[in-house]
Amino acid sequence: GAREGGGSRQVLRRLQGRYSFLESVYRYHSSVEDEIIYPLLESKVKNVTFGYSHDHVDEERRLDDLQTLIRQALGPDGEPQEEPQARTIRQLVDKVAEVHMLLNQHLVKEEGHLYPLLLDNFSPDEQAALVVEFLCSIPVAAVEQVLAWLSGRASEHELQAIGAQVQKYGGEEAAVGALIARWLEPLGRAPAA
């Protein structure tokens, strides 16, 4: 009835918002890997990144499929239809599960294979430079979220190395480097007792 339709519309709106966020984060992630990380890693360790770039193409296609299904569930004006077709909803649920599984597998594979190669083949300064290059390649609004994520995974020493690398930044990136250094400063401090 009307109550179920209203619930479906709310769920579709939330899904649309989550998809938009996921899609933007995914695009930053994959473009930085394809344009910065993979070429640098490939220069030190041959034939390790091709499969990951291919994965990005497949993941992008599946994200596009998900967006198509979301649009089908929405009306022509971008608002959820009064009664989305049950078939479309089933396809949407299946595609969400498929994309979730695919992206999780990709991240686990990267963390288990590529991350150790980056640690083994790049000095701490080179690693910090990669992080800075990544941070300078994404919108400033996303930098703070990435740094919050980083602070939970990096040691104080690693954060200090990144901070030192940021301080070396000059030229056109000086303003961005100064902003990143300010954001990193509280992350590298020991928690108050």
DRENMAR-116141 format. One record per atom (N, C-alpha, C, CB): residue in three letters; x, y, z. Coordinates in pm, whole numbers, padded with zeros to 5 digits, always signed. Glycine has a CB too. Example, Ala and Ser with C-alpha at 12.3 -4.5 7.8 and 13.67 -1.06 7.14 Angstrom:
<rs>
ALA+01319-00569+00780;ALA+01230-00450+00780;ALA+01320-00330+00780;ALA+01131-00447+00905;SER+01285-00225+00708;SER+01367-00106+00714;SER+01290+00003+00787;SER+01408-00060+00572;
</rs>
This chain:
<rs>
GLY+00080-00117+00000;GLY+00000+00000+00000;GLY+00086+00125+00000;GLY-00092-00001+00117;ALA+00024+00235+00039;ALA+00092+00366+00038;ALA+00208+00367+00135;ALA-00007+00478+00074;ARG+00190+00298+00248;ARG+00298+00297+00346;ARG+00422+00229+00291;ARG+00252+00227+00474;GLU+00402+00114+00220;GLU+00515+00044+00162;GLU+00581+00128+00053;GLU+00470-00090+00104;GLY+00501+00196-00030;GLY+00555+00281-00135;GLY+00640+00393-00077;GLY+00443+00340-00220;GLY+00595+00454+00032;GLY+00671+00561+00097;GLY+00802+00507+00151;GLY+00591+00624+00210;GLY+00799+00385+00206;GLY+00921+00323+00256;GLY+01018+00293+00144;GLY+00888+00196+00332;SER+00965+00245+00032;SER+01050+00217-00085;SER+01115+00345-00135;SER+00969+00152-00197;ARG+01038+00452-00139;ARG+01093+00579-00186;ARG+01206+00626-00096;ARG+00983+00687-00194;GLN+01188+00614+00035;GLN+01294+00654+00129;GLN+01420+00569+00109;GLN+01246+00642+00276;VAL+01401+00439+00094;VAL+01515+00349+00073;VAL+01586+00384-00057;VAL+01468+00202+00071;LEU+01511+00411-00163;LEU+01573+00447-00291;LEU+01649+00579-00282;LEU+01466+00456-00401;ARG+01594+00676-00209;ARG+01666+00803-00191;ARG+01796+00782-00116;ARG+01577+00905-00116;ARG+01791+00702-00008;ARG+01914+00673+00068;ARG+02015+00598-00019;ARG+01881+00590+00194;LEU+01967+00501-00096;LEU+02054+00426-00185;LEU+02117+00518-00289;LEU+01976+00313-00254;GLN+02039+00608-00343;GLN+02091+00702-00442;GLN+02202+00787-00381;GLN+01979+00791-00496;GLY+02183+00835-00258;GLY+02285+00916-00190;GLY+02410+00835-00161;GLY+02230+00972-00061;ARG+02393+00712-00114;ARG+02508+00626-00085;ARG+02583+00591-00212;ARG+02464+00498-00013;TYR+02507+00565-00320;TYR+02572+00536-00447;TYR+02656+00656-00492;TYR+02467+00500-00554;SER+02603+00774-00482;SER+02677+00894-00525;SER+02808+00907-00447;SER+02592+01021-00506;PHE+02803+00885-00315;PHE+02923+00891-00233;PHE+03022+00782-00275;PHE+02887+00878-00084;LEU+02974+00658-00285;LEU+03060+00545-00321;LEU+03124+00568-00457;LEU+02981+00414-00322;GLU+03045+00614-00552;GLU+03095+00634-00687;GLU+03206+00739-00689;GLU+02982+00675-00780;SER+03189+00847-00614;SER+03293+00951-00614;SER+03420+00902-00546;SER+03241+01079-00544;VAL+03407+00834-00433;VAL+03525+00780-00363;VAL+03594+00677-00452;VAL+03485+00717-00227;TYR+03517+00591-00516;TYR+03574+00490-00604;TYR+03652+00556-00718;TYR+03464+00399-00661;ARG+03596+00659-00778;ARG+03663+00727-00892;ARG+03797+00786-00846;ARG+03571+00839-00951;TYR+03801+00850-00728;TYR+03928+00904-00677;TYR+04028+00790-00656;TYR+03906+00982-00544;HIS+03981+00686-00590;HIS+04066+00572-00556;HIS+04128+00512-00683;HIS+03986+00466-00480;SER+04045+00477-00778;SER+04096+00407-00896;SER+04179+00499-00986;SER+03980+00349-00975;SER+04140+00625-00998;SER+04219+00714-01085;SER+04357+00739-01026;SER+04146+00847-01107;VAL+04367+00755-00894;VAL+04498+00775-00831;VAL+04583+00649-00848;VAL+04482+00810-00680;GLU+04522+00534-00831;GLU+04599+00410-00850;GLU+04646+00398-00994;GLU+04514+00286-00811;ASP+04553+00415-01090;ASP+04587+00397-01231;ASP+04687+00500-01282;ASP+04461+00402-01316;GLU+04677+00623-01233;GLU+04760+00732-01286;GLU+04889+00755-01207;GLU+04679+00859-01290;ILE+04891+00718-01079;ILE+05007+00749-00994;ILE+05070+00622-00938;ILE+04965+00842-00880;ILE+04994+00549-00859;ILE+05050+00436-00783;ILE+05098+00323-00875;ILE+04945+00382-00685;TYR+05012+00276-00964;TYR+05049+00162-01047;TYR+05171+00189-01135;TYR+04932+00123-01134;PRO+05177+00303-01205;PRO+05298+00326-01286;PRO+05427+00330-01202;PRO+05284+00458-01362;LEU+05421+00391-01085;LEU+05540+00395-01000;LEU+05577+00256-00948;LEU+05517+00490-00882;LEU+05477+00179-00906;LEU+05505+00044-00859;LEU+05557-00042-00973;LEU+05379-00019-00797;GLU+05498-00027-01090;GLU+05541-00104-01207;GLU+05686-00072-01245;GLU+05448-00076-01327;SER+05732+00051-01217;SER+05870+00088-01247;SER+05969+00014-01157;SER+05889+00239-01232;LYS+05921-00034-01044;LYS+06010-00105-00950;LYS+05986-00256-00948;LYS+05993-00050-00810;VAL+05861-00296-00970;VAL+05824-00438-00969;VAL+05741-00462-01095;VAL+05743-00478-00837;LYS+05797-00535-01190;LYS+05733-00553-01320;LYS+05613-00649-01313;LYS+05834-00605-01421;ASN+05514-00620-01396;ASN+05401-00710-01422;ASN+05316-00743-01299;ASN+05451-00838-01481;VAL+05292-00645-01213;VAL+05208-00672-01096;VAL+05076-00594-01095;VAL+05285-00641-00970;THR+05063-00493-01179;THR+04946-00405-01167;THR+04844-00419-01278;THR+04992-00264-01162;PHE+04876-00489-01388;PHE+04784-00496-01501;PHE+04647-00548-01458;PHE+04841-00584-01610;GLY+04645-00657-01382;GLY+04519-00716-01339;GLY+04435-00620-01257;GLY+04545-00840-01260;TYR+04500-00536-01178;TYR+04427-00441-01095;TYR+04363-00331-01181;TYR+04520-00378-00990;SER+04433-00286-01283;SER+04374-00188-01375;SER+04257-00249-01449;SER+04479-00136-01476;HIS+04270-00375-01488;HIS+04158-00446-01553;HIS+04039-00456-01457;HIS+04203-00588-01599;ASP+04068-00485-01329;ASP+03961-00489-01228;ASP+03886-00356-01223;ASP+04019-00521-01088;HIS+03959-00245-01234;HIS+03895-00113-01230;HIS+03795-00097-01343;HIS+04001-00003-01237;VAL+03830-00146-01461;VAL+03738-00137-01576;VAL+03611-00216-01546;VAL+03807-00190-01706;ASP+03627-00337-01493;ASP+03511-00421-01460;ASP+03427-00357-01349;ASP+03557-00562-01418;GLU+03493-00306-01247;GLU+03421-00243-01136;GLU+03345-00120-01183;GLU+03519-00204-01023;GLU+03407-00043-01270;GLU+03340+00076-01323;GLU+03215+00037-01402;GLU+03436+00157-01412;ARG+03226-00068-01481;ARG+03109-00116-01558;ARG+02997-00158-01463;ARG+03149-00235-01650;ARG+03032-00227-01357;ARG+02929-00273-01264;ARG+02868-00157-01184;ARG+02987-00377-01167;LEU+02948-00057-01153;LEU+02893+00062-01090;LEU+02798+00134-01185;LEU+03007+00157-01045;ASP+02833+00138-01313;ASP+02743+00197-01413;ASP+02613+00118-01421;ASP+02812+00203-01551;ASP+02623-00017-01415;ASP+02502-00101-01415;ASP+02414-00069-01294;ASP+02540-00251-01415;LEU+02479-00050-01180;LEU+02405-00016-01058;LEU+02336+00118-01075;LEU+02499-00012-00936;GLN+02405+00215-01130;GLN+02344+00346-01152;GLN+02224+00335-01247;GLN+02447+00444-01209;THR+02236+00253-01350;THR+02125+00233-01444;THR+02004+00176-01371;THR+02168+00138-01559;LEU+02025+00078-01285;LEU+01914+00020-01210;LEU+01852+00121-01114;LEU+01961-00104-01133;ILE+01935+00203-01051;ILE+01881+00306-00963;ILE+01793+00401-01043;ILE+01996+00385-00892;ARG+01840+00440-01161;ARG+01761+00531-01247;ARG+01631+00467-01291;ARG+01842+00572-01371;GLN+01634+00335-01317;GLN+01510+00265-01355;GLN+01408+00267-01242;GLN+01541+00120-01395;ALA+01459+00259-01119;ALA+01369+00260-01003;ALA+01317+00401-00972;ALA+01440+00204-00880;LEU+01385+00501-01030;LEU+01343+00639-01012;LEU+01259+00682-01132;LEU+01466+00733-00994;GLY+01174+00776-01111;GLY+01093+00827-01221;GLY+01174+00920-01310;GLY+00970+00900-01168;PRO+01112+00969-01418;PRO+01180+01057-01511;PRO+01231+01186-01447;PRO+01088+01090-01624;ASP+01169+01226-01337;ASP+01210+01349-01270;ASP+01316+01325-01163;ASP+01091+01417-01207;GLY+01367+01200-01155;GLY+01471+01168-01058;GLY+01416+01134-00921;GLY+01566+01282-01046;GLU+01285+01133-00908;GLU+01222+01096-00781;GLU+01181+00950-00788;GLU+01099+01187-00751;PRO+01185+00880-00674;PRO+01142+00740-00675;PRO+01000+00726-00726;PRO+01154+00679-00534;GLN+00978+00625-00808;GLN+00844+00597-00860;GLN+00751+00561-00745;GLN+00847+00484-00965;GLU+00623+00585-00767;GLU+00524+00551-00664;GLU+00532+00403-00628;GLU+00381+00586-00713;GLU+00537+00317-00729;GLU+00545+00173-00708;GLU+00652+00115-00800;GLU+00408+00105-00732;PRO+00780+00116-00759;PRO+00882+00058-00846;PRO+00850-00089-00873;PRO+01023+00071-00781;GLN+00883-00134-00992;GLN+00857-00273-01027;GLN+00937-00366-00938;GLN+00889-00298-01175;ALA+00873-00473-00895;ALA+00939-00570-00807;ALA+01063-00628-00875;ALA+00842-00683-00768;ARG+01057-00650-01006;ARG+01171-00705-01079;ARG+01290-00609-01071;ARG+01134-00731-01227;THR+01265-00480-01088;THR+01372-00380-01080;THR+01434-00378-00941;THR+01318-00241-01116;ILE+01350-00386-00840;ILE+01399-00386-00701;ILE+01484-00509-00675;ILE+01281-00381-00602;ARG+01440-00626-00723;ARG+01520-00749-00704;ARG+01656-00735-00774;ARG+01443-00874-00760;GLN+01654-00683-00897;GLN+01779-00664-00971;GLN+01870-00565-00897;GLN+01750-00613-01114;LEU+01810-00462-00842;LEU+01885-00361-00768;LEU+01950-00421-00644;LEU+01794-00244-00728;VAL+01875-00500-00570;VAL+01929-00566-00450;VAL+02045-00659-00488;VAL+01817-00647-00377;ASP+02026-00735-00595;ASP+02132-00827-00640;ASP+02257-00749-00684;ASP+02082-00915-00757;LYS+02238-00639-00755;LYS+02351-00560-00805;LYS+02426-00494-00689;LYS+02304-00454-00906;VAL+02353-00445-00588;VAL+02418-00387-00471;VAL+02506-00492-00403;VAL+02312-00331-00370;ALA+02454-00613-00387;ALA+02532-00720-00324;ALA+02653-00755-00410;ALA+02444-00846-00303;GLU+02636-00759-00541;GLU+02746-00790-00633;GLU+02856-00685-00626;GLU+02694-00801-00776;VAL+02819-00557-00629;VAL+02917-00448-00624;VAL+02989-00449-00489;VAL+02848-00312-00648;HIS+02914-00470-00382;HIS+02974-00476-00248;HIS+03079-00585-00241;HIS+02865-00500-00140;MET+03044-00705-00288;MET+03137-00817-00284;MET+03259-00789-00373;MET+03067-00947-00330;LEU+03238-00737-00492;LEU+03346-00711-00586;LEU+03445-00609-00531;LEU+03289-00661-00719;LEU+03394-00498-00476;LEU+03483-00394-00423;LEU+03557-00443-00299;LEU+03404-00268-00390;ASN+03489-00519-00214;ASN+03558-00575-00097;ASN+03670-00669-00138;ASN+03459-00649-00006;GLN+03644-00756-00236;GLN+03747-00849-00284;GLN+03866-00772-00341;GLN+03689-00944-00389;HIS+03838-00667-00417;HIS+03944-00586-00477;HIS+04031-00523-00369;HIS+03882-00477-00569;LEU+03968-00465-00267;LEU+04045-00400-00161;LEU+04127-00500-00081;LEU+03952-00324-00068;VAL+04070-00616-00052;VAL+04143-00719+00022;VAL+04264-00765-00060;VAL+04051-00840+00055;LYS+04244-00782-00189;LYS+04353-00824-00278;LYS+04462-00717-00282;LYS+04299-00851-00421;GLU+04424-00591-00294;GLU+04523-00483-00295;GLU+04600-00477-00163;GLU+04455-00348-00322;GLU+04529-00483-00053;GLU+04595-00474+00077;GLU+04686-00594+00102;GLU+04491-00462+00188;GLY+04650-00710+00052;GLY+04731-00829+00074;GLY+04848-00842-00021;GLY+04646-00950+00063;HIS+04839-00782-00140;HIS+04942-00799-00241;HIS+05017-00669-00271;HIS+04881-00852-00368;LEU+04946-00564-00307;LEU+05013-00441-00350;LEU+05069-00360-00234;LEU+04917-00355-00428;TYR+04996-00351-00124;TYR+05042-00272-00010;TYR+05178-00322+00040;TYR+04939-00277+00103;PRO+05196-00454+00058;PRO+05330-00501+00100;PRO+05438-00468-00004;PRO+05327-00653+00125;LEU+05405-00474-00133;LEU+05503-00438-00236;LEU+05542-00291-00226;LEU+05448-00469-00377;LEU+05444-00206-00198;LEU+05475-00063-00180;LEU+05567-00043-00060;LEU+05344+00019-00162;LEU+05538-00112+00049;LEU+05621-00099+00169;LEU+05762-00152+00147;LEU+05557-00173+00286;ASP+05773-00263+00072;ASP+05904-00325+00049;ASP+05989-00251-00053;ASP+05884-00467+00004;ASN+05927-00182-00147;ASN+06001-00125-00260;ASN+06010+00027-00260;ASN+05939-00168-00386;PHE+05949+00092-00164;PHE+05954+00238-00155;PHE+06002+00276-00016;PHE+05815+00301-00186;SER+06094+00370-00011;SER+06144+00419+00118;SER+06030+00493+00190;SER+06268+00513+00098;PRO+06045+00515+00320;PRO+05942+00592+00390;PRO+05917+00730+00327;PRO+05982+00609+00536;ASP+06022+00796+00281;ASP+06004+00926+00215;ASP+05927+00911+00084;ASP+06140+00993+00189;GLU+05958+00806+00008;GLU+05885+00782-00117;GLU+05738+00748-00089;GLU+05952+00667-00196;GLN+05714+00671+00016;GLN+05577+00639+00054;GLN+05501+00766+00092;GLN+05574+00538+00171;ALA+05567+00851+00170;ALA+05505+00977+00210;ALA+05476+01063+00087;ALA+05595+01054+00310;ALA+05570+01065-00008;ALA+05549+01144-00130;ALA+05429+01091-00208;ALA+05675+01141-00218;LEU+05410+00959-00211;LEU+05293+00901-00277;LEU+05164+00944-00209;LEU+05303+00748-00279;VAL+05165+00944-00077;VAL+05046+00986-00003;VAL+05015+01132-00032;VAL+05066+00964+00149;VAL+05118+01216-00032;VAL+05098+01358-00060;VAL+05046+01378-00202;VAL+05230+01436-00039;GLU+05104+01305-00297;GLU+05058+01318-00436;GLU+04912+01277-00447;GLU+05146+01231-00530;PHE+04876+01170-00377;PHE+04736+01128-00375;PHE+04647+01237-00316;PHE+04720+00998-00294;LEU+04687+01290-00200;LEU+04606+01391-00133;LEU+04591+01518-00218;LEU+04668+01426+00000;CYS+04694+01549-00295;CYS+04688+01668-00382;CYS+04608+01642-00509;CYS+04828+01714-00418;SER+04571+01518-00534;SER+04497+01486-00656;SER+04347+01469-00633;SER+04553+01360-00717;ILE+04304+01476-00508;ILE+04161+01463-00480;ILE+04108+01598-00432;ILE+04135+01352-00373;PRO+03976+01617-00441;PRO+03920+01744-00394;PRO+03951+01768-00246;PRO+03769+01746-00417;VAL+03976+01894-00214;VAL+04013+01931-00077;VAL+03907+01882+00023;VAL+04030+02084-00065;ALA+03781+01884-00017;ALA+03675+01841+00075;ALA+03691+01695+00116;ALA+03538+01860+00009;ALA+03754+01614+00032;ALA+03773+01472+00063;ALA+03900+01446+00142;ALA+03776+01391-00065;VAL+03993+01541+00144;VAL+04122+01521+00210;VAL+04105+01491+00358;VAL+04211+01644+00191;GLU+04023+01567+00427;GLU+04006+01547+00571;GLU+03953+01407+00602;GLU+03913+01652+00629;GLN+03860+01356+00521;GLN+03807+01221+00542;GLN+03917+01117+00522;GLN+03690+01193+00447;VAL+04000+01135+00420;VAL+04108+01041+00393;VAL+04209+01044+00507;VAL+04177+01075+00259;LEU+04241+01163+00558;LEU+04338+01173+00667;LEU+04284+01110+00795;LEU+04373+01319+00692;ALA+04155+01122+00819;ALA+04096+01057+00937;ALA+04110+00905+00924;ALA+03946+01096+00953;TRP+04087+00853+00803;TRP+04104+00710+00778;TRP+04250+00670+00798;TRP+04057+00673+00635;LEU+04342+00751+00743;LEU+04485+00724+00752;LEU+04532+00722+00896;LEU+04563+00828+00673;SER+04483+00813+00978;SER+04529+00822+01116;SER+04500+00695+01196;SER+04465+00940+01184;GLY+04396+00622+01157;GLY+04363+00498+01226;GLY+04448+00380+01181;GLY+04219+00465+01206;ARG+04525+00399+01073;ARG+04601+00288+01017;ARG+04752+00310+01016;ARG+04555+00262+00879;ALA+04795+00433+01033;ALA+04939+00464+01025;ALA+04995+00488+01165;ALA+04964+00588+00935;SER+05120+00452+01183;SER+05186+00477+01311;SER+05218+00627+01322;SER+05317+00391+01325;GLU+05252+00669+01443;GLU+05291+00810+01462;GLU+05413+00843+01378;GLU+05319+00839+01612;HIS+05507+00749+01370;HIS+05628+00770+01287;HIS+05590+00791+01140;HIS+05724+00650+01300;GLU+05499+00707+01089;GLU+05456+00721+00949;GLU+05387+00855+00926;GLU+05362+00606+00911;LEU+05304+00896+01021;LEU+05236+01026+01008;LEU+05338+01139+01010;LEU+05133+01045+01122;GLN+05440+01127+01095;GLN+05545+01230+01100;GLN+05623+01235+00969;GLN+05640+01205+01217;ALA+05649+01117+00909;ALA+05720+01112+00781;ALA+05637+01179+00672;ALA+05753+00966+00741;ILE+05508+01154+00674;ILE+05420+01219+00577;ILE+05421+01370+00600;ILE+05275+01164+00587;GLY+05412+01410+00728;GLY+05416+01552+00762;GLY+05545+01618+00715;GLY+05400+01572+00912;ALA+05657+01548+00732;ALA+05786+01603+00688;ALA+05789+01616+00536;ALA+05902+01513+00736;GLN+05734+01517+00467;GLN+05730+01523+00321;GLN+05641+01639+00275;GLN+05678+01389+00263;VAL+05531+01659+00342;VAL+05441+01769+00308;VAL+05513+01902+00324;VAL+05313+01766+00395;GLN+05594+01913+00430;GLN+05668+02037+00455;GLN+05765+02068+00341;GLN+05743+02029+00588;LYS+05814+01965+00270;LYS+05906+01984+00159;LYS+05837+02038+00035;LYS+05975+01854+00126;TYR+05702+02026+00032;TYR+05628+02068-00086;TYR+05645+02217-00110;TYR+05479+02033-00073;GLY+05664+02253-00233;GLY+05677+02394-00269;GLY+05602+02423-00396;GLY+05824+02434-00284;GLY+05627+02536-00451;GLY+05565+02573-00578;GLY+05415+02588-00567;GLY+05597+02470-00683;GLU+05345+02544-00671;GLU+05200+02561-00679;GLU+05127+02485-00568;GLU+05150+02514-00814;GLU+05187+02376-00518;GLU+05120+02295-00418;GLU+05145+02343-00275;GLU+05164+02151-00431;ALA+05215+02454-00258;ALA+05252+02500-00124;ALA+05129+02521-00036;ALA+05332+02629-00132;ALA+05025+02582-00089;ALA+04904+02607-00009;ALA+04837+02476+00030;ALA+04805+02696-00087;VAL+04828+02384-00066;VAL+04768+02254-00036;VAL+04855+02179+00064;VAL+04750+02171-00165;GLY+04988+02184+00044;GLY+05080+02118+00137;GLY+05067+02172+00278;GLY+05223+02134+00089;ALA+05055+02304+00291;ALA+05039+02365+00424;ALA+04908+02320+00488;ALA+05043+02519+00414;LEU+04802+02312+00408;LEU+04673+02268+00460;LEU+04682+02123+00508;LEU+04563+02283+00351;ILE+04742+02037+00427;ILE+04757+01896+00466;ILE+04843+01884+00592;ILE+04820+01814+00350;ALA+04952+01961+00600;ALA+05038+01956+00719;ALA+04960+01995+00843;ALA+05160+02050+00701;ARG+04875+02096+00833;ARG+04792+02136+00950;ARG+04697+02025+00989;ARG+04713+02264+00919;TRP+04637+01956+00891;TRP+04547+01846+00922;TRP+04622+01728+00982;TRP+04472+01801+00796;LEU+04744+01704+00936;LEU+04821+01591+00988;LEU+04873+01616+01129;LEU+04937+01562+00896;GLU+04901+01740+01163;GLU+04962+01771+01292;GLU+04887+01709+01409;GLU+04968+01920+01310;PRO+04756+01729+01425;PRO+04689+01667+01539;PRO+04685+01515+01530;PRO+04548+01720+01552;LEU+04692+01459+01408;LEU+04687+01314+01394;LEU+04813+01248+01447;LEU+04666+01277+01248;GLY+04927+01315+01440;GLY+05053+01256+01483;GLY+05082+01270+01630;GLY+05163+01316+01407;ARG+05001+01344+01700;ARG+05022+01363+01845;ARG+04971+01241+01922;ARG+04950+01490+01895;ALA+05039+01214+02031;ALA+04994+01105+02119;ALA+04862+01147+02184;ALA+05102+01070+02227;PRO+04771+01052+02203;PRO+04645+01086+02268;PRO+04668+01134+02411;PRO+04550+00965+02269;ALA+04584+01226+02452;ALA+04595+01277+02589;ALA+04562+01168+02688;ALA+04503+01398+02610;ALA+04635+01169+02799;ALA+04613+01063+02901;ALA+04495+01097+02987;ALA+04737+01044+02988;
</rs>
